[in-house]
Amino acid sequence: MTDDARARLAHAPADHPPVKAAKIGLLVANLGTPDGTDYWSMRRYLNEFLSDKRVIDLPRWKWQPLLQLIILSKRPFTSGANYKTIWNNEANESPLMTITKQQVHKLRAAVAARYGAEVVVDYCMRYGNPSTRSVVDRMVEQGCEKILFVPLYPQYAGATSATANDAFFSALSHQKRQPAARVAPEYFDRPSYIEALAASVERVYATLERKPDVLVASYHGMPKRYLMEGDPYHCQCQKTSRLLRERLGWDKSGIDTTFQSVFGREEWLKPYTVEHVAELARAGKKNIAVISPAFSADCIETLEEINGEIREAFEHAGGETFTYIPCLNDDDLHITALMDLMQENLAGWID
């Protein structure tokens, strides 16, 4: 118990509720994951995800009938089948959940070594479990009077960072005694993050007999309209690619920036990864590598989409060697980058 908590307890009347030791919370957040690959688990997850106005901003009267009556009657089956190909059967969870737990395990050790027991580290998911509200409730119950919220998205986007923040602020609105709150900003251009990305490329390239003709940096896509409405995501992705290329010491032809996971009929950010890799193969670049700098952990979009659909498009167009470079996951340099971000944003709360 801290000196502050002891002082408060000493002056409290006999019938006063218990006084907890004051702590600081570090809450990291990722997108989310279904609880299982069955139809109803997938439907619950997809319904929550696709009902988010930050993700699909069509009028509710137009979107919800289409979502509930058509999309959610079919898509849970196909999405469930895709998840089955990457599911961690031993732990009965998605790779995103497994990796997030591994990241938090290392972050807890690093935080304990730096700050001791005064700082509590936990994680939540924007969609699915553990929900943001349930973890905020738990942290407050543990005595966290201050919480630093850290969305695990290197580049800011309304459909990722902003909706994670929305869920965090909503969770705070249910607290009688709200903790002081901070939100860590995006970290797309932080030197420690770029260093971690570059080291992952160099590590994989060192194992290859032949250097790839080009490195494709594939980011999750979004409607082009969002960019025109002021979302900074596209610009931040381009800067991440440029800084990575400069750190690696390559010329401008060394890295191509593309966008994946197109959904719906409107135009999304281009070039589309699945089309671009096929064009590379047809242009004679038969040996490529792909990295996903927008994802802090490997997930369905990297393990199934990139290593499945996008790899197949490249090979069907005549490509020969396709190398996928894993996300940073719980790599030590990634943990260092996240710790740098957290320490900077804890300034003034703790030495």
Stockholm file with secondary structure:
# STOCKHOLM 1.0

chainA/1-351         MTDDARARLAHAPADHPPVKAAKIGLLVANLGTPDGTDYWSMRRYLNEFLSDKRVIDLPRWKWQPLLQLIILSKRPFTSGANYKTIWNNEANESPLMTITKQQVHKLRAAVAARYGAEVVVDYCMRYGNPSTRSVVDRMVEQGCEKILFVPLYPQYAGATSATANDAFFSALSHQKRQPAARVAPEYFDRPSYIEALAASVERVYATLERKPDVLVASYHGMPKRYLMEGDPYHCQCQKTSRLLRERLGWDKSGIDTTFQSVFGREEWLKPYTVEHVAELARAGKKNIAVISPAFSADCIETLEEINGEIREAFEHAGGETFTYIPCLNDDDLHITALMDLMQENLAGWID
#=GR chainA/1-351 SS CCHHHHHHHHTSCTTSCCCCCCEEEEEEEEEEECSCSSHHHHHHHHHHHHTCTTTCCSCHHHHHHHIIIIIHHHHHHHHHHHHHTTCBTTTTBCHHHHHHHHHHHHHHHHHHHHHGGGEEEEEEEEEESSBHHHHHHHHHHTTEEEEEEEECCSSCCIIIIIHHHHHHHHHHTTCSSCCEEEECCCCTTCHHHHHHHHHHHHHHHTTCSSCCSEEEEEEECCBHHHHHTTCCHHHHHHHHHHHHHHHHTCCGGGEEEEEECCCSSSCBSSSBHHHHHHHHHHTTCCEEEEECTTCSSCCIIIIIIIIIIIHHHHHHTTCCEEEEECCCTTCHHHHHHHHHHHHHHTTTTCC
#=GC SS_cons         CCHHHHHHHHTSCTTSCCCCCCEEEEEEEEEEECSCSSHHHHHHHHHHHHTCTTTCCSCHHHHHHHIIIIIHHHHHHHHHHHHHTTCBTTTTBCHHHHHHHHHHHHHHHHHHHHHGGGEEEEEEEEEESSBHHHHHHHHHHTTEEEEEEEECCSSCCIIIIIHHHHHHHHHHTTCSSCCEEEECCCCTTCHHHHHHHHHHHHHHHTTCSSCCSEEEEEEECCBHHHHHTTCCHHHHHHHHHHHHHHHHTCCGGGEEEEEECCCSSSCBSSSBHHHHHHHHHHTTCCEEEEECTTCSSCCIIIIIIIIIIIHHHHHHTTCCEEEEECCCTTCHHHHHHHHHHHHHHTTTTCC
//
